[in-house]
């Protein structure tokens, strides 16, 4: 019974993560924005952590991506 509860809890967490990732990645303009920011990170113009923080903040605030 305990194992089943753990499995259900784990499944719930996985579903939440998948849904959040799907919504994040499928926001209008997100794929293009990520491609641009990947170049910024690769060229060492921006830190990955700050890019992620800014993207998530924009997403959560409902701002349109530029």
N, C-alpha and C positions, 0 to 999 in steps of 0.2 A: 504494500500500500504506500509506504514512504517512497519507494523507488518510482512508483507511478506519479506521485505528486511532484517529485523532482523532474521527471520527464515532461510533465505538463507545464511546469514553470519554465523549464528550459525552452520548450517549444514556443511558449508565449513570447519569451524574450527574443527568440530568433525571428518570429513573425513581426514583432515590433521593429526590429532592426531592418529587416527586409523592406517593410512598408516605408519607413522613414527614408531609407536609401533610395528607393524607387521614386518617391515624391521629390526628394532633393534633386536627383539626377535628371528627372523629367520636367523640372520647372523650365518654363520658356527662357531660352537663352543660356541655360546653365552649361550645356555641353560646350558651346563656343567659348564661354567665359573660362571654363576649366582648361581648355586647350591653350588659350592665351596665357593663363596664369602658370600652366606647366612650363611654358617657355621662359617665363620670368624666373621661376624656381631653378630650372636647369641652368640658366645663365647667371644664377646667383644674385639676381636683382632683388629677390624677395625670399623670405624664409617660408618654408612649407607651413610651419605652425601659424604664422600670421595670415597666410593665404586662407587656410582652413577657417580660422577664427572669423575673418572678414566675410567669407562666403556664407558661413552658418548664420552670422549676425544679419546679413542682408536677407537671407532666406526667412529667418524667423520674424524679421520686422516687416516682411511683405514688400520690401523695396523691389523695384524693377531692376534687373541686372543691366549694366551698361556694357 
